[in-house]
């Protein structure tokens, strides 16, 4: 937009209509000068919103086969008391969906190899806007916990450090 206003000096005083046009031109010039940085500001705001959307999606790659990660994810949903809605098969793996309160959860599992699975977790509000990175991250943590092998405490044997002398029967 060309923000330059052509000024024509005249010897006579401008009429009411001309004054109105002059005021409109002055207002446009002022607006053009004042708004020159707004495109950059708008792009920055849009960029921040976009990075927030991307940042709320959590990723994790497991060195585990897809069926095992899927069972761990379902266990994570149960442990967190999230309602499991569907488990859908996709071209590359599974899509697990659930709900709780005012949130919708999606966990996409993708088999990268036979023994490597990538998890993408996100939490959305009812409008579909990705909003909750911490809950998405917690779903991944709980799945990790479910995948961890159970570590049983070793049974402790009581071993005496002092040997008692063997008594000889008296004859």
VMD Tcl script that draws the C-alpha trace (Angstrom):
set ca {
  {0.00 0.00 0.00}
  {1.37 3.36 -0.95}
  {1.21 5.52 2.13}
  {2.41 8.76 0.57}
  {-0.11 11.55 0.31}
  {0.31 14.13 -2.38}
  {0.03 17.61 -0.99}
  {-1.11 20.38 -3.29}
  {-0.72 23.83 -1.89}
  {-3.53 26.14 -2.84}
  {-4.11 29.80 -2.33}
  {-7.68 29.31 -1.23}
  {-9.06 27.84 1.97}
  {-10.31 24.22 1.44}
  {-14.04 23.57 1.46}
  {-15.71 21.21 3.93}
  {-15.58 18.30 1.45}
  {-11.93 18.91 0.70}
  {-11.15 19.12 4.40}
  {-12.83 15.73 4.90}
  {-10.70 14.20 2.14}
  {-7.61 15.82 3.61}
  {-8.43 14.40 7.06}
  {-8.97 10.92 5.59}
  {-5.63 11.11 3.80}
  {-3.88 12.31 6.96}
  {-5.47 9.48 8.96}
  {-4.37 6.93 6.34}
  {-0.84 8.31 6.37}
  {-0.73 8.16 10.18}
  {-2.10 4.62 10.17}
  {0.42 3.49 7.54}
  {3.31 4.90 9.53}
  {2.04 3.50 12.81}
  {1.30 0.02 11.45}
  {4.54 -0.62 9.57}
  {5.75 -3.02 12.29}
  {2.43 -4.84 12.73}
  {3.19 -7.47 10.12}
  {6.29 -8.50 12.04}
  {4.38 -8.49 15.32}
  {1.55 -10.54 13.82}
  {4.01 -13.06 12.40}
  {5.72 -13.33 15.77}
  {2.44 -13.93 17.56}
  {1.42 -16.52 14.99}
  {4.84 -18.13 15.31}
  {4.55 -18.35 19.07}
  {1.15 -19.97 18.77}
  {2.50 -22.48 16.29}
  {5.49 -23.38 18.45}
  {3.15 -23.84 21.42}
  {1.04 -26.23 19.36}
  {4.11 -28.23 18.35}
  {5.58 -28.09 21.86}
  {2.45 -29.63 23.38}
  {2.89 -32.78 21.30}
  {5.22 -35.15 23.13}
  {7.34 -37.82 21.45}
  {9.26 -40.85 22.72}
  {10.90 -43.75 20.93}
  {11.00 -47.12 22.69}
  {13.25 -50.06 21.92}
  {10.27 -52.36 22.28}
  {7.92 -54.00 19.76}
  {4.66 -52.21 19.01}
  {2.34 -54.74 20.74}
  {4.25 -54.37 24.01}
  {4.18 -50.54 23.83}
  {0.47 -50.69 23.02}
  {-0.26 -52.79 26.12}
  {1.85 -50.41 28.22}
  {-0.06 -47.41 26.85}
  {-3.41 -49.01 27.68}
  {-2.06 -49.75 31.17}
  {-1.01 -46.08 31.47}
  {-4.54 -44.97 30.55}
  {-5.96 -47.30 33.24}
  {-3.44 -46.15 35.85}
  {-4.30 -42.50 35.14}
  {-8.06 -43.29 35.15}
  {-8.49 -42.03 31.58}
  {-11.46 -43.44 29.70}
  {-10.18 -45.56 26.80}
  {-12.40 -44.77 23.80}
  {-10.81 -46.58 20.85}
  {-7.76 -48.47 19.70}
  {-7.57 -48.18 15.91}
  {-5.16 -49.90 13.55}
  {-3.33 -47.54 11.19}
  {-1.00 -48.13 8.24}
  {2.07 -47.86 10.44}
  {0.76 -48.90 13.87}
  {-2.06 -47.90 16.20}
  {-4.00 -44.85 17.31}
  {-5.24 -44.96 20.90}
  {-7.86 -42.39 21.92}
  {-9.25 -41.54 25.33}
  {-11.01 -38.83 27.34}
  {-11.08 -37.36 30.83}
  {-12.91 -34.28 32.09}
  {-12.60 -31.65 29.36}
  {-9.63 -33.26 27.57}
  {-9.25 -35.62 24.63}
  {-6.11 -37.74 24.42}
  {-4.49 -39.28 21.38}
  {-1.51 -41.59 21.40}
  {-0.16 -42.64 18.03}
  {2.16 -45.64 17.98}
  {4.31 -46.16 14.91}
  {6.41 -49.29 14.37}
  {9.74 -48.02 13.05}
  {11.25 -51.51 13.08}
  {10.25 -54.85 14.55}
  {11.74 -53.82 17.89}
  {11.45 -50.00 17.80}
  {8.23 -48.05 18.36}
  {7.71 -44.29 18.24}
  {5.02 -42.79 20.47}
  {3.37 -39.43 19.86}
  {1.08 -38.26 22.66}
  {-1.09 -35.16 22.80}
  {-3.86 -33.77 24.94}
  {-6.50 -31.49 23.41}
  {-9.36 -29.51 24.84}
  {-12.93 -30.07 23.60}
  {-12.38 -27.57 20.77}
  {-9.49 -29.65 19.45}
  {-6.75 -27.20 20.40}
  {-3.59 -28.88 21.70}
  {-3.19 -27.49 25.20}
  {-1.76 -29.89 27.71}
  {1.87 -30.94 27.26}
  {2.28 -32.07 30.87}
  {-0.53 -34.64 30.69}
  {0.76 -35.92 27.33}
  {4.19 -36.25 28.92}
  {2.72 -38.10 31.90}
  {1.04 -40.64 29.59}
  {4.50 -41.37 28.15}
  {6.02 -41.65 31.65}
  {3.35 -44.06 32.79}
  {3.85 -46.17 29.65}
  {7.59 -46.24 30.40}
  {6.79 -47.36 33.92}
  {4.56 -50.15 32.61}
  {7.35 -51.28 30.25}
  {9.99 -51.42 32.97}
  {10.65 -54.99 34.05}
  {9.48 -55.73 37.52}
  {12.42 -55.60 39.83}
  {11.96 -58.01 42.66}
  {13.95 -57.52 45.76}
  {16.50 -60.28 46.10}
  {15.75 -62.70 48.90}
  {18.20 -62.19 51.68}
  {19.88 -65.24 53.04}
  {21.00 -65.04 56.57}
  {24.59 -65.88 56.60}
  {26.36 -65.89 59.86}
  {29.69 -64.20 59.73}
  {30.91 -66.02 62.84}
  {31.08 -69.78 62.80}
  {30.01 -71.41 65.95}
  {32.34 -74.12 67.19}
  {31.13 -77.64 66.65}
  {30.64 -79.38 69.98}
  {32.08 -82.79 70.40}
  {29.93 -85.27 72.25}
  {31.32 -86.22 75.63}
  {32.35 -89.79 76.05}
}
mol new
graphics top color blue
foreach p $ca { graphics top sphere $p radius 0.5 }
foreach p [lrange $ca 0 end-1] q [lrange $ca 1 end] { graphics top cylinder $p $q radius 0.2 }
display resetview
